[in-house]
């Protein structure tokens, strides 16, 4: 068995005994909590989600593309315009995929225009390339943020809300 490791924060003791992580309130013995080692990954994921790292700057919920989604998107870079497949969308950006033969070579920090259309709502947003993996690009929408506040354009908010509602309906189907 591993040595006992203890960290004290105020009146709370956090104790690792080699098989479980315990939180004990020194002032109230009834407020003790223990996590088995098998439950720690979930706890760690939760704690990490509270403080986004430098790569994770999203300010809102990400809606994954659903099988019935009819969101279309195209990117304009320089004098080229190409359709892309939206993989997920947040109020601050999109993760989109080019067809294999149509991948643009857009460096990080490149400014682009992206056109989104869902049913009868269309918007063209300014975008900045923030990430790339193969033929997939992460695009940030600077027009959705004012200072440090989330403030997307109304027509984009309408598109996002429709997609979010559609995704939620699909998740709660019987």
C-alpha positions as semicolon CSV with decimal commas, in nm:
position;residue;x (nm);y (nm);z (nm)
1;X;0,000;0,000;0,000
2;X;0,126;0,347;-0,090
3;X;0,215;0,598;0,176
4;X;-0,065;0,824;0,290
5;X;-0,051;1,170;0,128
6;X;-0,241;1,459;0,285
7;X;-0,310;1,816;0,176
8;X;-0,481;2,063;0,406
9;X;-0,679;2,359;0,265
10;X;-0,838;2,557;0,545
11;X;-1,036;2,308;0,758
12;X;-1,051;2,051;0,477
13;X;-0,807;1,763;0,458
14;X;-0,761;1,586;0,124
15;X;-0,612;1,243;0,181
16;X;-0,486;0,982;-0,067
17;X;-0,434;0,641;0,091
18;X;-0,335;0,453;-0,224
19;X;-0,684;0,330;-0,309
20;X;-0,918;0,624;-0,246
21;X;-0,922;1,002;-0,224
22;X;-1,095;1,137;0,086
23;X;-1,214;1,487;0,171
24;X;-1,260;1,542;0,545
25;X;-1,397;1,850;0,718
26;X;-1,203;1,897;1,041
27;X;-1,496;2,092;1,192
28;X;-1,774;1,848;1,098
29;X;-1,716;1,473;1,091
30;X;-2,048;1,428;0,902
31;X;-1,910;1,606;0,594
32;X;-1,657;1,346;0,481
33;X;-1,648;1,225;0,120
34;X;-1,442;0,946;-0,037
35;X;-1,379;0,866;-0,405
36;X;-1,246;0,527;-0,508
37;X;-0,956;0,527;-0,752
38;X;-1,193;0,417;-1,033
39;X;-1,400;0,734;-0,986
40;X;-1,105;0,974;-0,999
41;X;-1,097;1,024;-1,378
42;X;-1,449;1,169;-1,367
43;X;-1,356;1,397;-1,077
44;X;-1,040;1,509;-1,255
45;X;-1,230;1,582;-1,577
46;X;-1,481;1,788;-1,381
47;X;-1,211;1,985;-1,198
48;X;-1,017;2,048;-1,519
49;X;-1,333;2,178;-1,688
50;X;-1,355;2,454;-1,428
51;X;-1,033;2,617;-1,550
52;X;-0,992;2,603;-1,929
53;X;-0,637;2,579;-2,057
54;X;-0,491;2,805;-2,324
55;X;-0,614;2,578;-2,604
56;X;-0,971;2,573;-2,473
57;X;-1,109;2,924;-2,497
58;X;-1,470;2,840;-2,577
59;X;-1,713;3,054;-2,379
60;X;-2,023;2,844;-2,440
61;X;-2,170;2,507;-2,515
62;X;-2,057;2,319;-2,827
63;X;-2,334;2,164;-3,038
64;X;-2,214;1,855;-3,225
65;X;-2,338;1,805;-3,579
66;X;-2,641;1,580;-3,569
67;X;-2,733;1,330;-3,837
68;X;-3,035;1,537;-3,937
69;X;-2,859;1,875;-3,933
70;X;-2,904;2,084;-4,246
71;X;-2,651;2,352;-4,148
72;X;-2,438;2,447;-4,445
73;X;-2,114;2,641;-4,430
74;X;-1,863;2,787;-4,671
75;X;-1,531;2,957;-4,608
76;X;-1,385;3,242;-4,810
77;X;-1,009;3,277;-4,790
78;X;-0,845;3,520;-5,028
79;X;-1,024;3,481;-5,359
80;X;-1,134;3,121;-5,293
81;X;-1,468;3,004;-5,154
82;X;-1,525;2,642;-5,059
83;X;-1,800;2,448;-4,884
84;X;-1,701;2,283;-4,557
85;X;-1,875;2,029;-4,335
86;X;-1,955;2,172;-3,989
87;X;-1,856;1,915;-3,724
88;X;-1,961;2,122;-3,423
89;X;-2,058;2,477;-3,347
90;X;-2,039;2,705;-3,045
91;X;-2,135;3,068;-3,011
92;X;-1,767;3,156;-3,041
93;X;-1,656;2,928;-3,322
94;X;-1,682;2,624;-3,541
95;X;-1,487;2,304;-3,604
96;X;-1,521;2,240;-3,977
97;X;-1,390;1,984;-4,223
98;X;-1,283;2,035;-4,584
99;X;-1,324;1,759;-4,840
100;X;-0,990;1,581;-4,885
101;X;-0,921;1,732;-5,227
102;X;-1,021;2,087;-5,133
103;X;-0,818;2,159;-4,820
104;X;-0,700;2,518;-4,802
105;X;-0,362;2,585;-4,652
106;X;-0,473;2,843;-4,396
107;X;-0,210;2,919;-4,132
108;X;-0,305;2,979;-3,768
109;X;-0,426;3,339;-3,714
110;X;-0,547;3,370;-4,076
111;X;-0,859;3,588;-4,106
112;X;-1,139;3,440;-4,316
113;X;-1,512;3,485;-4,381
114;X;-1,753;3,204;-4,306
115;X;-2,108;3,182;-4,436
116;X;-2,354;2,977;-4,229
117;X;-2,703;2,887;-4,347
118;X;-2,976;2,700;-4,165
119;X;-3,316;2,690;-4,333
120;X;-3,407;3,052;-4,409
121;X;-3,140;3,213;-4,187
122;X;-2,800;3,306;-4,334
123;X;-2,511;3,500;-4,185
124;X;-2,156;3,581;-4,289
125;X;-1,917;3,603;-3,994
126;X;-1,556;3,708;-3,962
127;X;-1,339;3,419;-3,852
128;X;-0,985;3,354;-3,737
129;X;-0,814;3,016;-3,778
130;X;-0,708;2,901;-3,429
131;X;-0,644;2,529;-3,479
132;X;-0,587;2,273;-3,751
133;X;-0,577;1,896;-3,764
134;X;-0,541;1,750;-4,114
135;X;-0,837;1,874;-4,317
136;X;-1,022;2,006;-4,011
137;X;-1,001;2,364;-3,889
138;X;-1,105;2,542;-3,571
139;X;-1,239;2,889;-3,651
140;X;-1,298;3,156;-3,384
141;X;-1,574;3,415;-3,437
142;X;-1,444;3,745;-3,297
143;X;-1,779;3,915;-3,375
144;X;-1,941;3,700;-3,104
145;X;-1,736;3,850;-2,822
146;X;-1,742;4,208;-2,694
147;X;-1,471;4,266;-2,437
148;X;-1,491;3,953;-2,224
149;X;-1,867;3,908;-2,274
150;X;-2,040;3,669;-2,512
151;X;-2,248;3,881;-2,753
152;X;-2,313;3,697;-3,082
153;X;-2,505;3,861;-3,368
154;X;-2,881;3,796;-3,346
155;X;-2,904;3,594;-3,670
156;X;-2,615;3,373;-3,558
157;X;-2,780;3,328;-3,217
158;X;-3,096;3,215;-3,403
159;X;-2,900;2,955;-3,603
160;X;-2,725;2,828;-3,291
161;X;-3,050;2,807;-3,091
162;X;-3,221;2,604;-3,367
163;X;-2,927;2,362;-3,384
164;X;-2,912;2,329;-3,006
165;X;-3,287;2,257;-2,990
166;X;-3,259;1,999;-3,267
167;X;-2,966;1,829;-3,094
168;X;-3,150;1,821;-2,759
169;X;-3,465;1,676;-2,919
170;X;-3,260;1,397;-3,076
171;X;-3,096;1,317;-2,743
172;X;-3,426;1,277;-2,556
173;X;-3,605;1,062;-2,816
174;X;-3,755;0,745;-2,672
